[in-house]
């Protein structure tokens, strides 16, 4: 999502500001509020499996997919692979790009990349 606000800290005040017009900000806030979801619920929703029957990923973004079927003498049963959905071409699976019409059951957005700073697991440092 493109941010409309930016952190401001000038020694007198700190908080968020926006170069956008007030009406644009109000419309975006209304769209968010119309979902009826809290920020935590939205974050959780984008990290859940979505059955293909209920919707497809937006754009040509790489996602995790659960797939069934046989391709080149390999049988996949609830296999977790990566791929993308293209409106003109359908599903393209990274591991098997030539596979035509795989049976994709569900998909999920990829998690954020690992970062020791943001992981918050408080793992002990590795001893040498």
C-alpha positions in Angstrom: 0.0 0.0 0.0 1.3 3.4 -0.8 1.6 5.5 2.3 -0.3 8.8 2.4 1.3 9.9 5.7 4.9 10.4 6.7 6.6 10.5 10.1 7.5 14.0 11.3 9.8 14.8 14.2 11.2 18.3 14.2 12.2 18.7 17.8 8.9 20.6 18.7 6.3 18.1 17.4 6.4 14.5 16.4 3.7 12.5 14.6 2.4 12.0 11.1 1.8 14.6 8.4 0.6 14.3 4.8 1.3 16.3 1.7 -2.1 14.9 0.4 -5.3 16.9 0.3 -7.7 16.4 3.2 -10.4 15.0 0.9 -8.1 12.3 -0.5 -7.2 11.3 3.1 -10.8 11.2 4.2 -11.8 9.0 1.2 -8.9 6.5 1.9 -9.8 6.4 5.6 -13.5 5.8 4.7 -12.5 2.9 2.5 -10.5 1.3 5.3 -13.3 1.9 7.8 -15.9 0.4 5.4 -14.0 -3.0 5.7 -15.2 -3.2 9.4 -11.8 -4.6 10.2 -9.1 -3.6 12.7 -5.5 -3.3 11.5 -4.6 -6.6 13.2 -7.5 -8.3 11.4 -6.4 -7.0 8.1 -2.8 -8.1 8.7 -4.1 -11.6 9.7 -6.4 -11.8 6.7 -3.6 -11.3 4.1 -1.7 -14.2 5.7 -4.4 -16.8 5.4 -5.1 -19.3 2.7 -7.7 -18.1 0.2 -9.7 -20.8 -1.7 -9.5 -20.1 -5.5 -13.3 -20.3 -5.6 -13.4 -17.3 -3.3 -10.9 -15.1 -5.1 -7.6 -14.7 -6.9 -4.6 -12.6 -6.1 -4.4 -9.1 -7.4 -2.1 -8.4 -10.3 0.7 -10.7 -11.2 2.1 -11.0 -7.7 4.0 -14.1 -6.7 2.1 -16.0 -4.0 2.2 -19.4 -2.3 -0.2 -21.9 -3.9 -1.5 -25.3 -2.9 -1.7 -27.4 -6.1 -2.9 -30.9 -7.1 -2.3 -32.8 -10.3 0.2 -34.6 -12.4 2.9 -33.0 -14.5 5.8 -34.8 -16.2 5.2 -38.0 -14.2 5.2 -36.2 -10.9 2.0 -36.3 -8.9 1.4 -33.3 -6.7 -1.1 -33.7 -3.8 -1.6 -30.5 -1.8 1.9 -29.4 -2.7 2.9 -25.9 -1.6 4.7 -24.1 -4.5 5.1 -20.5 -5.6 3.4 -19.0 -8.6 1.3 -16.1 -10.0 -2.1 -15.7 -11.6 -2.3 -13.9 -14.9 -5.7 -13.0 -16.3 -4.7 -14.0 -19.9 -2.6 -17.1 -19.0 -4.0 -18.4 -15.8 -1.7 -19.9 -13.1 2.0 -20.0 -13.8 3.9 -22.1 -11.3 7.5 -21.1 -10.7 8.7 -24.7 -10.3 6.8 -26.0 -13.4 6.3 -23.0 -15.7 5.2 -25.2 -18.7 2.4 -26.9 -16.7 -0.9 -26.0 -18.4 -4.0 -25.7 -16.2 -2.7 -27.0 -12.8 -5.4 -27.6 -10.2 -4.7 -24.7 -7.8 -6.8 -25.2 -4.7 -5.8 -22.1 -2.7 -3.3 -19.3 -2.5 -1.7 -17.1 0.1 0.4 -13.9 0.0 4.1 -14.5 0.7 5.2 -13.5 4.3 7.4 -10.6 4.8 11.1 -11.3 4.4 13.0 -12.3 7.5 14.6 -9.6 9.6 16.3 -10.2 12.9 15.3 -6.7 14.0 11.6 -7.1 13.3 11.3 -10.8 14.2 10.9 -10.1 17.9 11.8 -13.6 18.9 14.6 -12.5 21.2 16.7 -15.4 20.0 20.1 -15.8 21.8 23.1 -14.8 19.8 24.9 -17.7 18.1 28.0 -18.8 20.0 31.2 -19.4 18.0 
